Amino acid sequence: MSEWNKLMSTECPLLRVVCFKGYVIIGGGGGQGKTGVPDYLGLFKIRSDGSMKKLNIADTDNTVTDITYSDDGNIITVERNKIRYYKIENDELVFHEEIEQDNMLSAAQISSDGKYLALGYKFVDDDGNDISRTLIKNLENDSDIGEYPLDSRILRLVWCPNSILAIVTKPEITIVDIENNTTTSISHPELSTNGCRILGDYMYTIQFLPRVRSTLAKWDLKTGEIIKEVSMNEKYHATSMDISPCGEYIVLGMAKGDIRVYNTANLSFYNKLNPHEFVVSDITFNGENGQNVLSTSLDYTLVSTSIRRKRRKYVIMIAIIILLLSYFMGMFEDL
């Protein structure tokens, strides 16, 4: 049985994949208005046999660069300077509302309880400088909580429990605790940050020095110190990451198309798989068992991959030898 299964191919790069209440939502595109490469937003379900059923393809105006959702069913996509609200109704992704922003959006994430929405955007000031900001909105009363200036383009926004937001930029990760009104910045002493996930009191980050080395680090959030860091000994860096629902595994999507799996406890290496031919743009666990991931790629594919270690042939050979020895020893005893 293959370790991975190509679920679909498209005519455009796929940038985001999320799993939501048994559904799979996929977004991407190539900026059709300028390049002619189609833009994409699709809703799917994975069948019990592992194949995927297409439910509907939603209309999009631009490339879908981010997808987020809340537990109450709100689904939000980012398309250039717009956020678009959808809901799943009768197995269809139905458009509800579009809100245009003054500036170009790079990321958006809604908290799981649907209370807060974080928007990452960029603009050019009067002096020609590129400026990045994160705006946090309270959706319950439609108010702005705060705006946070940043030194670099926003790569990812990650909501964590207890209304804590992690803002990922290359120089650092800014952690905003909304309830306690505090902001903390954490940066790697040598490398550029490329992503993060938070599990309990620990934060896991990926960072790299282009074409030199790439690492995975585990941080103590209480002290802001690195507890453990492992080098992946690769010139090609990690581009995306996720933590399994059980909290046992970290999966990393890599720039050369492979997927790497590590244990969260001590960052020990667990497995490596090669489902893609090019950059893994996004990766997420599918289901609650923590054994399968879905990944999108700039090779225009969506792939389902089992992270379980493949049984080694020599283990099977040893078992066969033991059985044969037992059989022949039994024959000699009968003689």
N, C-alpha and C positions, 0 to 999 in steps of 0.2 A: 504494500500500500504506500502511495506517495505521501511525503511529509507535507506537501502543499497542493492546493487545488486552485487553478486560475478560474475565478468566478466570472470575470467579464473583461473585455477589452473595449476601449472607446477610441474616438478620433481626436482626443485631446488629453493633455496632462491631467491627472487626478491629484488633488491637493489635500482634501480632507475626507475622513470617514468617521462617523460616530454610530454607536449602537444605542438605540432608544426603545425600550419596552418591546423587544422582539423585532424591531425594524432596524434596517441599515440605511443611513442617509449618506450620500456621496456627493461631493462637490468638487469643481475644478474648472478648467477651461484655459483658453489661450488668448483671450481678448478678441473675440470675433469681429467686433467693430473695426479694429485696426489691422488685424493679422489674417482674418478669415478662418482662424482655428476656432472651432465651436466652444461655447461655454456650456457648463453642465451642472445640473442638480437633479438627482434621482432618488427615488424611494424604492426599497427592496425588502424582501424577506428571505431568510435562508431556510430552505426546506430541511426536513429530518434526514434526508439522504445526503445533505451537504451541498446540493445545488442551490442556485439562487433564483428567486422569482421576481421579475420586474413588475412593480405595481404602477408607477407612473413617473414621467419625466416632467418636472416643473419648468415653466418659462422663466428665463433669467435674462437680465439686461447686460450683465458683465460677468467676468470671471468670479466664481465663488471662492474667496480666499479664507473664509473661516465659517464654521458651523457650531452653534451652541444650543443647549436646550435646558429647560427646567423640569422638575418633577411634575409640575401641573400641566405639562403638555405644550408649552410655548417653545417653538423652534425658531431660531434667529440665524440668518445668514448675513455675511458681509460681502458686498459687491461695490468695489471702489469707494464712493462717498455715500453709500446707502446701506441701511440695515433693513432687512425685510423679514416680517413676521409670518410664520406658517403654523398650521396645525394639521395633524393627521386625522382625516375624517373619512370613514368607510374605505380604509386602505388607500387613501390618496393624500398626497402632500398638497394642502390647499392654501393658497396665498391669502393673507388677511390684511396686511398693512405694510406700507413702505414709508420710512422716515429718512429724508435726505439730510446729510450733515454738511457743514461748511467746509470740512477738510477731508482729505483722503484717509480712509480707514485702513489699518493694517491688521486689526484683530478685534474681536468682541467675545465676551464670555458672560453668561448669566449665571448667577449663583443657583445652586440646586433647589433652594426654596423659592426661587423666583422673585426674591426681594430686591436684589441689586443687579445692575448691569454695568459692566466695565467696558469702555471703548478705548482702543488704542488708535491714535491717528497721528498724522504728520502734515507739516505745511512748511512753506518757505517764508521767512520773515522779510521785512523791508530791506535788510542788508544782504539778502540772498542766502542766508543760513538755513539749513535743514533743521527743523524743530520737531521734536516728538513730545507727545503728551498722553497721559491716561486720564480719562474722565470717568468718575464713578457716579452712577445715578441711583437714586432710591425710587424704584418703580411703584412702590405703594402710594407715595404722595407726589410722584413726578417732580422730584427735586434733585438738584446736583449736590452731592456730598462733598466732593473735592476734586481738584485737578492737580496732577502730579507731573512736574517737568522732568524730562529724562535726557540723558546725554547721547542716546543712540536710538536707532530704529527699534520699535517694539517687535520682538520675535513671537512671543507667546504671552497670553494671560491665563493664569491658572487659579481657579477658585478652590479653596480648601475649607475644611470644616470651621465653624465658629466665625464665619464672615471674614475670613482672612484671604487676601488676594496677593498672589505672587506675580510680579511684572518682570518678564524676562527680557533683558537687553544684552548685547554682547559684553559691555564692561561689567555688568553687575545684575543682581536680582534684588528688586525692591519689594519688601514684604509690608503690606498695608493691613493693619488690624483695625477694622472699621469700628467695632464695638468699643475698643479701648483708645481709639484715636491716636495710634502710634504708627510710626514708619521706621523700618530698619532696612539698611542696605548691606548686602553680603556680596563679596566679590572674591574670585579666585586670585591668588597672588601672581600667577604666571599666565593663565590661559583665558581665552574668550569663552563666555557662557553661551550655550546653544539651546538649553531647555531645562525644565525641572518638573518634579512631582513631589508632593508632600504626603507622608504617611505617619500619622501620629506626631511624635516630637522630632521626627527626622525629615530632612529634605534630601532628595537625590537629584544631582545635577549632571549634565553632560557638558563638556567643554573641550576646546581644541586650540591648537596652533596650526594654521593651515599647512598641510603637506608635511608636518613634522610629527605631531603626536595628538592623540585623543584620549581623554580619560573619563571615568565615571567616579563621582564622589558622593559620599554620604556625610551629611552635616548634622550636628546637634543644633536644633533651632534655639535652644535656651542659651547656648554659649556663642553661637555663630561660628563655631570652629568645625573644621573637617575632621571627622572621626576616622574615616577610611577612604582611600583613593586607589583605584586600580587603573593601570595603563592598558589600552587596547592594542598598543603596538601597531597602529595603523596610520598611514598618511591620510586615509579617508575618514572623515569624522562622522559622528552620529548626528542625525538630522531630526529624529523624533523619538519619543519614548512613552511608555505607559507602565503602570503597576497593576498586577493581577488583582481581581476582586478579593482573593484570599490573602493578599498582602505578601505572598511568598516570592514572587518573581518580578523582575524588571525586564522589559523587552526594549531593545534599541533598534531603530531602523537606521541603516547606514547609507552613506553617500554613494557607495558602489553597489548597492542593491541587496546586500545581505542583511539578516536579522540576527542579533545576538541576545542571549538570555543569561541573566545573572540572578543569584539569590540575594534578596534584600538584606538578610541578616548580616552577612559578612562580605558581600559583593563577590562571592566566588563564582567563577565561570560555570555555566550549566550547559549551554548548547549554542550551536551556530547553524543557520540555515541560509539557503541561497535562492529565494523565490523570485527575485526580480533581476532584471538586466541593467537597471539604472537606479537613480536616486530614490530611496524610500521617502516619500513626502509626509506620510502620516501613518500611525499604527495604533490600534486599540484592541483590547481584549473583547472577545465575542462570547457572551454567556457568563455564567457564574462559576464554572468549573476551573477557570484559570489555565486551561490547556490549549486554547485556540486563539489566534489573533487574526485580525483583518488588517491588511496594509494596502495603501495606495502608492502609486509611483509615477514618476515622470516618464516611465515607459508605457503609460496609458493603460495600466492594468490594475485590477483589484484581485488580491490573492488571499485565500484562507490558509493558514499555516498551523500545524500542530507543533507545539514547542517541546513535546516529549522527546527524550533521547531515543534515537533509533537503536533497536537491538543489534548488538554487534554479532557478526557472523561467527566469530570464534566462540561466543557463549553457546550458540546453538550447536556448533561442532563438538564442543566439550560434552554437552548433554547427550548427544548422539553416541559419542565414544563411551560414556559411562553406561548408557543403556546396552550397548553391544557387549561391553565387558561383563555386565551383570548377566546378560543372556548366556554367554559362553561359559562363565563360571558355573551357572546353573546346570548347563549341559554336562560339564565335567563331574559335578557332584552326583548327577544321575548315573554316570558311568561307574 
